[in-house]
Amino acid sequence: MVKVYLSSKYSDGDPEENVQTQINVGNILIDHGFNPFIPLLSHYVDKKQPRPYNYWLGALIEWLKICDCVLRLPGESSGADMEEQFAKKLGIPVFYSVDELLKYYKENQR
């Protein structure tokens, strides 16, 4: 299964809505046979036992390193921008829509 790292805004706007957006997109990817990593689920872990921002950045980057691609969702975010640049530096493909990602993997026979 192709591992897709979801990258999006978190603190701009309502964090709960932003988490829900990642969950919704993750479910679309599951329906298409992908294995999404939904980093904003860490929101719920952090609510129970808060950790410093830098902890989450470092921990989530470790997951990004083992994903096959990144799906960068719309919205301004310095954290998502950093994830996007890190992926590109590692040669991990970055997609900007579900349709773009699906087309790429359909054409490249997963």
Secondary structure, 3 states (H helix, E strand, C coil): CCEEEEECCCCCCCHHHHHHHHHHHHHHHHHCCCEEECHHHHHHHHHHCCCCHHHHHHHHHHHHHCCCEEEECCCCCHHHHHHHHHHHHHCCCEECCHHHHHHHHHHCCC
